[in-house]
Amino acid sequence: MNGWILAATLLLGAGLTAALWGVATGPLRRRVVAQNLSTAVACPGLLLLAQGYDRPAYVDLALVLALLGPVGTLVFARLLAPELAEDPPRAQGATRAAAALGAVVVMAVCVATGPGRAMAKLLLTGVLLIGGNLVASRALTGAAQRPGGWGRGPLPWTKP
């Protein structure tokens, strides 16, 4: 077992346990935030495992997860907007911590990989992971704060 695999084990063990606990218990706002953050934990874990086992296919899985995870959160935000408006989620701290963790892992794996096509794929994965989770978190809190939920009322960029 090398350091990459140990870091992945600790990250996945602690992060996915916390996400599972958040999804299984508590109010709806905690559940949707935990669902969003499970992607933010699983994707860096896959990147660490890819480096530890020297399996580039794990980077492809992380790329797909970084793309589809926030899309799933956006679907939940859209469907659960009325319920989230009653008890809005507060996810700024957790989202920032997950984004920082993703950035650290992506940079560490990029340094270990070196320049080339693999680094470009890692950077794309990092941008999708961080940007997607920030957008999804903003959608969760923004959908809850709009009158009538997401999809009802005036659009935020139009004049009322």
C-alpha positions in Angstrom: 0.0 0.0 0.0 1.4 3.3 -1.0 0.6 6.9 0.1 -1.9 7.5 -2.7 -4.0 4.4 -1.8 -3.8 5.3 1.9 -5.0 8.8 1.2 -7.8 7.5 -1.0 -8.9 5.0 1.6 -9.0 7.7 4.3 -10.8 10.1 2.1 -13.4 7.6 0.8 -13.9 6.0 4.2 -14.5 9.3 6.1 -16.2 11.2 3.3 -18.6 8.6 2.1 -19.5 7.5 5.7 -20.4 11.1 6.5 -22.3 11.5 3.2 -24.2 8.2 3.8 -25.1 9.4 7.3 -26.3 12.7 6.0 -28.4 11.1 3.3 -29.9 8.5 5.7 -30.8 10.9 8.6 -32.0 14.4 9.2 -34.1 16.9 7.4 -34.3 17.2 3.6 -31.9 20.0 3.4 -29.1 17.9 4.9 -30.0 15.0 2.6 -29.6 17.0 -0.6 -26.4 18.6 0.5 -25.0 15.2 1.5 -25.9 13.8 -1.9 -24.1 16.7 -3.6 -21.0 16.3 -1.4 -20.8 12.6 -2.0 -19.7 13.4 -5.6 -17.2 15.9 -4.3 -15.7 13.1 -2.1 -15.9 10.1 -4.5 -14.3 11.9 -7.5 -11.0 12.9 -5.7 -11.0 9.4 -4.2 -11.0 7.9 -7.7 -8.2 10.3 -8.8 -6.1 9.2 -5.8 -6.8 5.5 -6.6 -5.9 6.1 -10.2 -2.5 7.4 -9.2 -2.0 4.7 -6.5 -2.8 1.8 -8.8 -1.5 3.4 -12.0 -4.9 2.9 -13.7 -5.9 5.7 -16.1 -9.4 4.3 -16.4 -10.2 5.5 -12.9 -9.5 9.1 -14.2 -12.2 8.5 -16.8 -14.6 7.3 -14.1 -13.8 10.4 -12.1 -14.4 12.6 -15.2 -17.9 11.1 -15.8 -18.7 11.4 -12.1 -17.6 15.0 -12.0 -19.9 15.7 -15.0 -23.0 13.8 -13.9 -22.9 14.2 -10.2 -23.8 18.0 -10.1 -26.5 17.3 -12.9 -28.2 14.9 -10.5 -28.1 17.6 -7.8 -29.6 20.1 -10.1 -32.5 17.6 -10.9 -33.1 17.2 -7.1 -33.0 21.0 -6.7 -35.6 21.4 -9.4 -37.9 18.7 -8.1 -37.6 19.5 -4.4 -37.7 23.3 -4.7 -41.0 23.8 -2.8 -39.9 21.6 0.1 -36.4 23.3 0.1 -38.1 26.7 0.3 -39.6 25.8 3.6 -36.3 24.7 5.1 -33.4 26.1 3.0 -30.1 24.3 2.9 -26.9 25.9 4.2 -24.1 24.4 2.3 -21.5 27.1 1.8 -18.9 25.9 4.3 -19.1 22.2 3.3 -19.1 23.1 -0.4 -16.0 25.3 -0.1 -14.2 22.6 1.9 -15.1 20.0 -0.7 -14.0 22.4 -3.5 -10.7 23.0 -1.7 -10.2 19.3 -1.2 -10.8 18.6 -4.8 -8.4 21.3 -5.9 -5.7 19.9 -3.6 -6.1 16.4 -4.9 -6.2 17.4 -8.5 -3.1 19.6 -8.1 -1.2 16.8 -6.3 -2.1 14.2 -8.9 -1.2 16.7 -11.7 2.2 17.2 -10.2 2.8 13.5 -9.9 1.5 12.9 -13.5 3.6 15.5 -15.2 2.7 17.5 -18.3 0.9 15.9 -21.1 -2.5 14.6 -22.2 -3.2 12.9 -18.8 -2.7 16.2 -17.0 -5.1 18.0 -19.4 -7.7 15.3 -18.5 -7.0 15.8 -14.8 -7.4 19.5 -15.1 -10.7 19.1 -16.9 -11.9 16.8 -14.2 -10.9 19.3 -11.6 -12.7 22.2 -13.3 -15.9 20.1 -13.8 -15.7 18.8 -10.2 -15.2 22.2 -8.5 -17.4 24.2 -10.8 -20.2 21.7 -10.9 -20.4 21.4 -7.2 -20.3 25.1 -6.7 -23.1 25.6 -9.2 -25.1 22.8 -7.8 -24.7 24.1 -4.2 -25.7 27.6 -5.4 -28.8 26.1 -7.1 -29.8 24.3 -3.9 -29.7 27.5 -1.9 -30.9 29.7 -4.7 -33.9 27.5 -5.6 -35.0 27.6 -2.0 -34.8 31.4 -1.7 -36.7 32.2 -4.9 -40.4 32.9 -4.4 -42.3 29.8 -5.3 -39.1 27.7 -5.8 -37.1 27.1 -8.9 -39.0 27.6 -12.1 -41.6 29.9 -10.7 -41.5 33.7 -10.4 -39.2 36.1 -12.3 -35.8 34.9 -13.4 -32.9 36.3 -11.4 -31.4 38.1 -14.3 -34.6 39.8 -15.5 -36.2 42.9 -14.1 -39.3 42.3 -12.1 
